[in-house]
Amino acid sequence: MSSLALAVLLLLVLVTLLLAGGVGYVIHRHPALTAPITAAGMAVGLVLACAGLLGAR
């Protein structure tokens, strides 16, 4: 793997963690919406699905 691909992978992991943390925090502040773990997992799943579509191209 080239260093550029590793850098992109690292950034994707960091953005995914930030997104999951942000969604989990918002859901934690408003518990009537849904469970925090479920919402954070759905955010991670969405990012992975989009990355998979881009990677398959």
N, C-alpha and C positions, 0 to 999 in steps of 0.2 A: 504494500500500500504506500502511496506517495504521501509526503508530508501535508500536501493540500487536502487530500482525502481524509487524513486523520484530523486535521484542523476542522474541517466541515463536520465530521462525526462528533467531535468534542463540542462544537457549538450547538449541534442538534440536541445532544444530550442535555446541555445546560439550559437551552430554551425550553425543552420538555419539562425539566425539573422546575423551572420558574413558572411555567404555565400551570403545572399540577399544583404547585404551592400556592399560587395566586387564586386558583379556583377553589382549592381546599380552604383557604382563608376566608374568601367571600362566603362560601357556604357555611363555614363555622360561625361567621358573624350573623348569618340569617338562617338559623337551623330549620325554619319551616320549609325551606326549598327542597332539600334532600340530604342524605347522609354525606359527610365530607369525603369519606374514602371512595364512595361510588362516583362522586363528581370528579374527583382528581383522577381516578382510574379511567373515566370516560375521556377526560382531556388528554391523557397520555395515549389512549387508544386512537383518538382522532389524529394526533400528531404522527403516530406510527403508521396509520393508514395512509396519510398524505405522503409520508416519506417513502412508503412502499410503492405507491403509485409513481412517484418521481424516480425512484430507483429502477423500476421496471421499464421505464422509458429508455 
